[in-house]
Amino acid sequence: MYEDEEEPQIDITTLRYVLYARKSTDDPKRQVRSIDDQIDECEVLARRNGMRIVKKITEEKSARKAGNRPKFDQMIQDIEAGKYDGVVAWNPDRLARNMTEGSRILSLIDAGRIVDLKFATHHFVNDSSGQMLLGISFVMADYYSRRLSENVNRGVKKGLKEGKSSGTPKHGYIRHEDGIYRPDDEDGCKNFELICDAWKMRKKGDSLKTIANYMNKNGYARIYKENAEKAGQKVNMSDKILSNTVFPDPFYYGILIQTDKPVDLREIDEYNFKPATDEDTYNYIQQMTGRSTKNTKRSVFKPLVEMVYCAYCNSKMYPQTPQSSNKTRKLSYRCDNAHCQRKNKELKLSQSVRGIVIFKFMYEMLENIEVNESDYEKLRNKLIVSNQANAHKQAIEIHSLQGSLKSIEKDIKDRSLKIITLDKNSPIYRTNETHINEQGVRANELRNEIDKLTEQRTNPDEDIMSFEEFLNVIKNASKHLKVADVVLKDHIARLIYLNVHVDSENVVSYQMKEPFKTYFKSYKIFTGRGERT
């Protein structure tokens, strides 16, 4: 520690100091100094110099990027409000490891808001030389952070190309120390075998609950081994883990995604990856559950995904096309809610509903609709008024963004003119240069937002159908639905309906999109199954 020299111009015993301590990393094993150690050394420094610490602030957020530390930001606001006269910290890099926040500290010193800084490992004198040395400390901390980040990212990218990964291991696999995944089947463990069974069962249409119960009954349990906090803990399978973690992950057929970048483990010869399923099965299950995949051409297209709901439990029903005995596939929608009345065997309710039942309802409904021109014109006028209000709201939002953009452009211009005469190697120049670059990025973001909103602006009555267009849609909708292929059926249905609710045999209720919803809400629709509203 440095001994503080006498500074006659400041009576530090009368100042109010805030003590700030921060972790250096999110990993406790890599601490340079723990928070408790930082506080202890700062308190020793304060007692030795007769300083009065009125507040202690501890934070565990990273300081590599600006705007990531709420407690630091609050401390700066309190200093600006006059609550504290000085700051005590273990080292300058505890206060700032990026030039944006470093410049905030220097600006407060320059403005006299921070009268004094004290560090356990750095001697600061509040004069031009002291401020320059402090600025250099911030620059070095910023440089170290950037280099560390670059090295870590370089290592991650290199490891990813080789199929190596980090984080929580995948279910059914063990990740070795070299980052390579191997099946969890050592010493008689059946985890990998059970994960493979899970994919086969899901493809057959078994529910998530059924699959989870099967796996746990047959001894599935993942045991944490290396994680210090969870070592020895067991994790059994659940329907939630299957739904959120296992079945959406393309890793199980060979695509590892890390840092948002995919690597095909099947193409790395030395990896010898053993998949739990194949790509076709993966794509089939994603389509069955309504998820999108990058390659679904090999899967059967299923219409009305996330549009069909169970009338008994209000859960989404998922499309499936199981192969029948004569090797044909028939579309149906199945409810997977384990608590649904459909699961009660005494009620003898069908677990699924045929897709043709839903489409026949739509055919008959659209064939029996009668359209009144005067009523439609009233609706059209209401929609025009609503669109005008939306257009006005968009115009205000665009104007607000344009104001923010002008303010940023002025700030960039003013700062650019001010630093022209400064030494490019000085901390102040580098600080302002960083700020200008960040403002430039924000300006581009605002321009993109403005362009996007401007493109979306239309004439308030431009997107509303005329009565003739509306009538044409109604008259031809049923006919087009009947003769269209499955993809076009899905498209037409989505133009008119939001959803349908089905019991064990029929459609019992539905919701339509505008303008159909508003127009038909007061009309009775007669179909072959009786009167509906």
Solvent accessible surface area in square Angstrom, and as a share of the most:
residue,aa,sasa,rsa
1,M,119,0.53
2,Y,126,0.48
3,E,118,0.53
4,D,36,0.19
5,E,122,0.55
6,E,165,0.74
7,E,25,0.11
8,P,127,0.80
9,Q,120,0.53
10,I,31,0.16
11,D,84,0.44
12,I,28,0.14
13,T,73,0.42
14,T,86,0.50
15,L,20,0.10
16,R,82,0.30
17,Y,0,0.00
18,V,0,0.00
19,L,0,0.00
20,Y,0,0.00
21,A,1,0.00
22,R,1,0.01
23,K,33,0.14
24,S,20,0.13
25,T,32,0.19
26,D,109,0.57
27,D,52,0.27
28,P,93,0.59
29,K,170,0.72
30,R,133,0.49
31,Q,46,0.20
32,V,109,0.63
33,R,92,0.34
34,S,45,0.29
35,I,27,0.14
36,D,101,0.53
37,D,59,0.31
38,Q,2,0.01
39,I,28,0.14
40,D,78,0.41
41,E,34,0.15
42,C,0,0.00
43,E,39,0.18
44,V,49,0.28
45,L,2,0.01
46,A,4,0.03
47,R,168,0.61
48,R,116,0.42
49,N,29,0.15
50,G,41,0.39
51,M,16,0.07
52,R,120,0.44
53,I,41,0.21
54,V,66,0.38
55,K,97,0.41
56,K,107,0.46
57,I,17,0.08
58,T,49,0.29
59,E,5,0.02
60,E,107,0.48
61,K,102,0.43
62,S,46,0.30
63,A,1,0.01
64,R,96,0.35
65,K,128,0.54
66,A,43,0.33
67,G,63,0.61
68,N,66,0.34
69,R,1,0.00
70,P,86,0.54
71,K,103,0.44
72,F,0,0.00
73,D,32,0.17
74,Q,94,0.42
75,M,0,0.00
76,I,1,0.01
77,Q,95,0.42
78,D,17,0.09
79,I,2,0.01
80,E,84,0.38
81,A,77,0.60
82,G,32,0.31
83,K,113,0.48
84,Y,17,0.06
85,D,27,0.14
86,G,1,0.01
87,V,0,0.00
88,V,0,0.00
89,A,0,0.00
90,W,28,0.10
91,N,36,0.18
92,P,3,0.02
93,D,36,0.19
94,R,9,0.03
95,L,0,0.00
96,A,0,0.00
97,R,21,0.08
98,N,9,0.05
99,M,4,0.02
100,T,31,0.18
101,E,1,0.01
102,G,0,0.00
103,S,22,0.14
104,R,77,0.28
105,I,0,0.00
106,L,22,0.11
107,S,68,0.44
108,L,12,0.06
109,I,6,0.03
110,D,113,0.59
111,A,77,0.60
112,G,48,0.46
113,R,123,0.45
114,I,1,0.00
115,V,50,0.28
116,D,1,0.01
117,L,0,0.00
118,K,6,0.02
119,F,7,0.03
120,A,0,0.00
121,T,46,0.27
122,H,35,0.16
123,H,51,0.23
124,F,6,0.02
125,V,43,0.25
126,N,46,0.24
127,D,66,0.34
128,S,94,0.61
129,S,65,0.42
130,G,6,0.06
131,Q,48,0.21
132,M,103,0.46
133,L,92,0.46
134,L,0,0.00
135,G,0,0.00
136,I,76,0.39
137,S,28,0.18
138,F,0,0.00
139,V,24,0.14
140,M,113,0.50
141,A,9,0.07
142,D,8,0.04
143,Y,121,0.46
144,Y,124,0.47
145,S,1,0.01
146,R,123,0.45
147,R,110,0.40
148,L,61,0.30
149,S,20,0.13
150,E,83,0.37
151,N,67,0.35
152,V,74,0.43
153,N,77,0.39
154,R,137,0.50
155,G,44,0.43
156,V,49,0.28
157,K,108,0.46
158,K,128,0.54
159,G,14,0.13
160,L,9,0.04
161,K,156,0.66
162,E,62,0.28
163,G,0,0.00
164,K,70,0.30
165,S,16,0.10
166,S,83,0.53
167,G,50,0.48
168,T,87,0.51
169,P,42,0.26
170,K,45,0.19
171,H,6,0.03
172,G,1,0.01
173,Y,5,0.02
174,I,37,0.19
175,R,50,0.18
176,H,75,0.33
177,E,173,0.78
178,D,78,0.40
179,G,9,0.08
180,I,17,0.09
181,Y,4,0.01
182,R,69,0.25
183,P,19,0.12
184,D,17,0.09
185,D,69,0.36
186,E,91,0.41
187,D,155,0.80
188,G,69,0.66
189,C,44,0.26
190,K,86,0.37
191,N,4,0.02
192,F,14,0.06
193,E,94,0.42
194,L,2,0.01
195,I,0,0.00
196,C,24,0.14
197,D,30,0.15
198,A,0,0.00
199,W,1,0.00
200,K,131,0.55
201,M,27,0.12
202,R,7,0.02
203,K,95,0.40
204,K,157,0.66
205,G,10,0.10
206,D,40,0.20
207,S,13,0.09
208,L,34,0.17
209,K,90,0.38
210,T,67,0.39
211,I,0,0.00
212,A,3,0.03
213,N,83,0.42
214,Y,75,0.29
215,M,0,0.00
216,N,54,0.28
217,K,181,0.76
218,N,53,0.27
219,G,56,0.54
220,Y,1,0.01
221,A,24,0.18
222,R,26,0.09
223,I,78,0.40
224,Y,33,0.13
225,K,141,0.60
226,E,132,0.59
227,N,71,0.37
228,A,80,0.62
229,E,149,0.67
230,K,83,0.35
231,A,57,0.44
232,G,55,0.53
233,Q,95,0.42
234,K,138,0.59
235,V,34,0.19
236,N,80,0.41
237,M,6,0.03
238,S,39,0.25
239,D,52,0.27
240,K,141,0.60
241,I,35,0.18
242,L,0,0.00
243,S,28,0.18
244,N,96,0.49
245,T,67,0.39
246,V,0,0.00
247,F,2,0.01
248,P,37,0.24
249,D,25,0.13
250,P,20,0.13
251,F,0,0.00
252,Y,1,0.00
253,Y,22,0.08
254,G,0,0.00
255,I,27,0.14
256,L,3,0.02
257,I,79,0.40
258,Q,32,0.14
259,T,85,0.49
260,D,135,0.70
261,K,104,0.44
262,P,72,0.45
263,V,26,0.15
264,D,33,0.17
265,L,1,0.00
266,R,110,0.40
267,E,138,0.62
268,I,26,0.13
269,D,120,0.62
270,E,133,0.60
271,Y,2,0.01
272,N,115,0.59
273,F,25,0.11
274,K,107,0.45
275,P,57,0.36
276,A,8,0.06
277,T,20,0.11
278,D,78,0.40
279,E,30,0.13
280,D,71,0.37
281,T,8,0.04
282,Y,17,0.07
283,N,3,0.01
284,Y,29,0.11
285,I,0,0.00
286,Q,2,0.01
287,Q,26,0.12
288,M,9,0.04
289,T,19,0.11
290,G,24,0.23
291,R,70,0.25
292,S,110,0.71
293,T,28,0.16
294,K,182,0.77
295,N,49,0.25
296,T,47,0.27
297,K,191,0.81
298,R,152,0.55
299,S,20,0.13
300,V,67,0.38
301,F,79,0.33
302,K,1,0.01
303,P,1,0.01
304,L,0,0.00
305,V,22,0.13
306,E,83,0.37
307,M,6,0.03
308,V,0,0.00
309,Y,45,0.17
310,C,0,0.00
311,A,43,0.33
312,Y,64,0.24
313,C,39,0.23
314,N,99,0.51
315,S,32,0.21
316,K,73,0.31
317,M,1,0.00
318,Y,59,0.22
319,P,0,0.00
320,Q,22,0.10
321,T,9,0.05
322,P,71,0.45
323,Q,100,0.44
324,S,46,0.30
325,S,122,0.79
326,N,104,0.53
327,K,159,0.68
328,T,62,0.36
329,R,121,0.44
330,K,103,0.44
331,L,35,0.17
332,S,10,0.07
333,Y,0,0.00
334,R,59,0.22
335,C,0,0.00
336,D,28,0.14
337,N,45,0.23
338,A,46,0.35
339,H,167,0.75
340,C,5,0.03
341,Q,92,0.41
342,R,2,0.01
343,K,61,0.26
344,N,68,0.35
345,K,183,0.77
346,E,153,0.69
347,L,84,0.42
348,K,178,0.76
349,L,41,0.20
350,S,48,0.31
351,Q,60,0.27
352,S,32,0.21
353,V,4,0.02
354,R,112,0.41
355,G,1,0.01
356,I,75,0.38
357,V,29,0.17
358,I,0,0.00
359,F,9,0.04
360,K,98,0.41
361,F,1,0.01
362,M,0,0.00
363,Y,24,0.09
364,E,49,0.22
365,M,1,0.00
366,L,5,0.02
367,E,97,0.43
368,N,67,0.35
369,I,22,0.11
370,E,144,0.65
371,V,35,0.20
372,N,66,0.34
373,E,90,0.40
374,S,67,0.43
375,D,48,0.25
376,Y,0,0.00
377,E,63,0.28
378,K,131,0.56
379,L,8,0.04
380,R,51,0.19
381,N,84,0.43
382,K,137,0.58
383,L,38,0.19
384,I,31,0.16
385,V,98,0.56
386,S,53,0.34
387,N,45,0.23
388,Q,90,0.40
389,A,62,0.48
390,N,82,0.42
391,A,22,0.17
392,H,119,0.53
393,K,142,0.60
394,Q,43,0.19
395,A,33,0.26
396,I,99,0.50
397,E,84,0.38
398,I,10,0.05
399,H,135,0.60
400,S,68,0.44
401,L,25,0.13
402,Q,75,0.33
403,G,38,0.36
404,S,50,0.32
405,L,22,0.11
406,K,141,0.60
407,S,72,0.46
408,I,21,0.11
409,E,68,0.31
410,K,132,0.56
411,D,37,0.19
412,I,38,0.19
413,K,134,0.57
414,D,52,0.27
415,R,74,0.27
416,S,40,0.26
417,L,107,0.53
418,K,147,0.62
419,I,15,0.08
420,I,124,0.63
421,T,124,0.72
422,L,68,0.34
423,D,91,0.47
424,K,143,0.60
425,N,128,0.65
426,S,28,0.18
427,P,18,0.11
428,I,103,0.52
429,Y,28,0.11
430,R,96,0.35
431,T,11,0.07
432,N,24,0.12
433,E,75,0.34
434,T,27,0.15
435,H,48,0.22
436,I,27,0.14
437,N,92,0.47
438,E,78,0.35
439,Q,36,0.16
440,G,23,0.22
441,V,89,0.51
442,R,94,0.34
443,A,1,0.01
444,N,82,0.42
445,E,81,0.36
446,L,1,0.00
447,R,92,0.34
448,N,99,0.51
449,E,72,0.32
450,I,18,0.09
451,D,80,0.41
452,K,129,0.54
453,L,26,0.13
454,T,73,0.43
455,E,141,0.63
456,Q,92,0.41
457,R,110,0.40
458,T,66,0.39
459,N,82,0.42
460,P,38,0.24
461,D,56,0.29
462,E,113,0.51
463,D,105,0.55
464,I,20,0.10
465,M,61,0.27
466,S,36,0.23
467,F,22,0.09
468,E,117,0.52
469,E,98,0.44
470,F,0,0.00
471,L,47,0.24
472,N,87,0.45
473,V,49,0.28
474,I,6,0.03
475,K,140,0.59
476,N,33,0.17
477,A,4,0.03
478,S,6,0.04
479,K,113,0.48
480,H,84,0.38
481,L,0,0.00
482,K,101,0.43
483,V,116,0.67
484,A,12,0.09
485,D,94,0.48
486,V,58,0.34
487,V,83,0.47
488,L,84,0.42
489,K,32,0.14
490,D,14,0.07
491,H,101,0.45
492,I,20,0.10
493,A,0,0.00
494,R,80,0.29
495,L,101,0.50
496,I,3,0.01
497,Y,1,0.00
498,L,83,0.41
499,N,21,0.11
500,V,1,0.00
501,H,38,0.17
502,V,0,0.00
503,D,33,0.17
504,S,24,0.16
505,E,118,0.53
506,N,47,0.24
507,V,2,0.01
508,V,71,0.41
509,S,51,0.33
510,Y,39,0.15
511,Q,87,0.39
512,M,8,0.04
513,K,77,0.33
514,E,89,0.40
515,P,18,0.11
516,F,5,0.02
517,K,100,0.42
518,T,37,0.21
519,Y,9,0.03
520,F,10,0.04
521,K,157,0.66
522,S,95,0.61
523,Y,66,0.25
524,K,122,0.52
525,I,6,0.03
526,F,115,0.48
527,T,18,0.10
528,G,75,0.72
529,R,98,0.36
530,G,36,0.34
531,E,96,0.43
532,R,44,0.16
533,T,118,0.69
